[in-house]
Amino acid sequence: MKLSRRLVPDVTTLQAFECAARHGSFTQAAAELNLTQSAVSRQIKDLETQLGVLLFERVRQRVILSDAGQKFLPEVRRLLHQTEELMVRAMASARADSSLSVASLPTFGSRWLVPRLPDFLRRYPGTVLNIASRSAPFDFDEQNFDLAIHYGQPVWARATCSYLCSEVIVPVANPTLLAANSVEAPEDIGGGPLLHLATRPKLWAQWFDANGIDSHGAYRGNRFDQFSMVIEAATAGLGFALLPRYLIEQELAAGTLRIVLDRPMQTENSYYLVVPEGKLENPISRAFREWISEQVA
């Protein structure tokens, strides 16, 4: 799609706007940007003319964002951040043989994927990786990733989902908590403190139902919005947790977490590799997908 030059502002003009909004002063913005106050004022005026709205209200010796300016500022900051990120990625991969940008679920990325990446880089030396956390589907047209690791159903707009693996969760606890709470049957867990993942609030209720236990009390307990936090809370002895086995390999090996009962449960969703349209044949992306499938297997 051909861009209209008339509608694309100069990045330096957007920088002047963001800086003036942050300082509430054209003079201080000029000092930060190493420009004259009149140059900043002219840039803002040109931007206001281009937009057809007033971005600042002049009050005594300060400038205050108008309603239109307040709505415009977050988008400008997002665009400037993306521009900076684009330049940094380009500089990082300038001398690389190839580069790959991967969006991964936060805890999956930090606890499972990253420790295995040395093997991938040994196989494909000269590759520069950009691994970023994303918890939910996003628009590949707006965020320039080569692929994403997704948990849920195989549905993603303008992209292809391929099955990676299912997920099995197990009840675990800190050894000290186990010593204080004798657990010989599933119902024994029901009387203890429970830890929950906020984005999957029904996990304990589903596990209780699967084991024939009344799930009335399955929702009580502390909640955390990342698996990594639930793992730390369980390790600290705050309660019983339902966790994917692959995320707690280190804790199980070290004995800081123990499987309470051999009652695993497969969750209803799975993990998928998601590739945007037009990037299925990218050689390094294809190599990564083959490698991670091998690691899972």
N, C-alpha and C positions, 0 to 999 in steps of 0.2 A: 504494500500500500504506500503510495507516494505521500510524503508529509508536506503540509503547507508551511512554508517558511514564515509566513505571517503569524502563524499560531505557535511557533516554537520559540520560546524566549531564550535569550543568551544565558548560559550558566552563570556568568559573572553577575548578571542582573539579579538572578535568583539568590546568589550568595549575598549580595548587598541587601536584599529584602530580608533574608533570614537574620543577618547580622544586626540590622537596624531594629527588627522586631525583638531580638534577644536583649539588646541594650536599651531599647526605648529611646534611642538617640542616633541621629544621623552622624553627629560629630564623633561619637565613640565608635560607630561602625566604620567610619572613614579611617580612624586611627588603627583599628584592627586590620583593615584591608589595605592599608598603606595607600589610601586615596585622599583626595581633598573632599571636604564636606559638600561642596557644590557638585562634585562628580557623583557622589552617592545620591544626593537629592535629585539629580537629573536622571539617574538610572531608575529610581523609584517612580518618578513622574512618567518616564517612558513606559514603565511596566503598567502603571495605572491607566495610561492612555490606551495601551494595547488591550487591557482587560475590560476597559470601560467602567471601572469601579474605583472608588476611593479605598486605598488600603490602609492609610494612616489618618488619624485625626491629630492636628497640631494643637497641643495644649501647653501654653507658656513655653518653657524651654525643653519640653519633651514631646515625643511623638508616641501616640497610643494606637494600637491596632483597632481598625474599625471592625464591624461584624464580618464584613467580607474578608478582611485581612486575617481574622482569627480562623475562618474556615479554610483559607488558602494556605496558611502556614504549615499545618501538618503534612499536606501533600508536597509542598516545596521541600520540607526536610526529608521526606521519604525519597523524593527524586534525587536530591543531593547525595543522600546516603547510598542510593543505588549507583549513582555515577561514580562515587568514590570507590565503592566495592568493585565495580566493573574495571576501573583502572588498576586497582590492586591485583585483581585476578589476572588481568592481562600482563602486568609486569612480572607476576610470579611465574607465569607459564611461558614467558617470552623465549626463554632458552631451553624449555622442556621439549622432549620429543613428542609428548602428547599430554593432554590435561583432561580431567574428568571431574565434574561437579555432581555430588550425590546429596540428596536430601534424605535424612534418616530420622526415624523416631528417636527422641533424645536418649532414653536409657538403652535401647537396642544399640544405638551408635556408640555410646561411651563404654558400655560393659561387654558387648559381644563383638561388634564390628571392628572398632579401633584396635583392640589387642591382636586381631588377626591380620591387619593391614600390612605388617612387615612382610608376610609371605607373598601378598599380591605385588608389593613393590619390588621384591626380589625377582619375581617372574617377569615383571614389566618395568625394568629400570628406566629412569628418565621420565617417568610419568609424574605429573604434579596433580595431587588430589585436593579437592575442595569439599570438605564434609561439613554440612550444616544441619542443624536440628529443625525439624518441622513436625508438628504434632497432628496436623490435619491436612487434607487435600488443598492444593493451591492451584493457581493458574500458571501453567508452564510458559505461557506467552509473556507473563509479567515477571516471572522469576526464572532465570536462565539456568536450569538444571538439566543434566543429561539423563538422569533417572532418579527415582525416589523409591524408598522402602516404605511400604504402606501396610498398616494393620486394619483389617475390616473386611469389606466385600469387594470383589473385583470390579469396581465402578469408579471411573475417573474420566472427566470430560477431556476429549481430544488426546487421549493417551491409551496405550495398550497395557493391560495388567496380565502378568504371568505368575502362576502359583509358585511360592517359594517354600513355605512349610506351614504346618498347623502349629498350634500352641497348646502345651500341656502345663497346667499349673498344679502346684503341690502345697499342702499346708506346712508351714515352717515356723520355727520359734527359736529364740535364744536359749542355750542350754540352762541358764540360770532360771529363766521363766518356766521351762519344762520341769526343773527340779521342784519348783514351788507349786506346780499344777500337774498333778498326775493325770496323764492322758492315755487311756487304754481303749477308748471307743470314740467315735465321732461326736457323740453327745457331750463328751467331756470338754471338748473345745468350746462348745456353746456357752459354758459358764465362765470362760476366761475373757480377757480383753481382746478385742478384735481390731485389726488395722485395715483400712479401706483405701482403694484407689478411687479418687473422686470421679474420674472419667468412666469408671466401671463399677458403679455403686451396687450392682446386684450380684457380684461374684460370690460373696459368702452365702447369700440366699440360694443361689443356684447349687452351690456345693452342699449346703444343708439338705436341699430337696433331693439331690442325687444320692445322698447317704441316708435318706429316710428320717431326717430330723426336722422338727418343727422350726420353720424359718422365721418365726415371729421376732426373735431377738437378733436376727442376722444383720440389722442395719445400725446397731449401736457401735460406738467406738470412734476413734480418731481417724480423720481423713487427710489424705495427701494427694497432690495433683500430679505427681510423677512416681513411676515405679522406683526410681533411684531413692526417693525420700522414704517410700514404704520399706525398702531394703534396709536403709539406715535405721529407721524406727524399730524394725524387727530385730536387727543386730543389737540395738541398745536395750532390748528387753521390754519395749513398750506394749507388745502384744503379739498375738498370732496373726500371720499374714498368709495370703494365698499369692504365690509368686511363680512365674514361669521358671522352670528348672534351669534353662540355659542362661538366665540372667544372674543366677546365684552360684555358679560353678565354683568361684573362688571361696565363697563363704562356706559352702558345703565341704569343700576339700580341707579348709582350715578348721572346721568345726565350730565356727562362730554362729552358724545357723544349722539346725538339724531338721530333717523331715519328721514331722510329728507323727503322722500315720501314713501308711502306704495306700493312700486313697487319691491318686491323681485324677484330674478332670480335664478333658479337652474342651477348650472354649469354642463358641459357635463361629467365631471369625478366624481368619488366617492371615498370614503374611504374604504380600505380593511385591514383585518388582514392577514398577510402573515406568514406562518409557514414553515420552511425548511423541506425537506424530512427527515423522520426518527424521527421527534419530535412531530408529531401530537398527540401521546398518552401520552406525558409528562403530569402528573397529575396537576402540578401547572400551566403549560401553558394552559391546557384546562380550569382550574378554572378561570384564568385571562381572557380568551376569553369569557367565559360565563358572567363574571362580567362586562366587558366593554360593551358587547352587551346590558346588562341590563341597564347600565348607559345611553347609547345612547337612548335606547327606552324610 
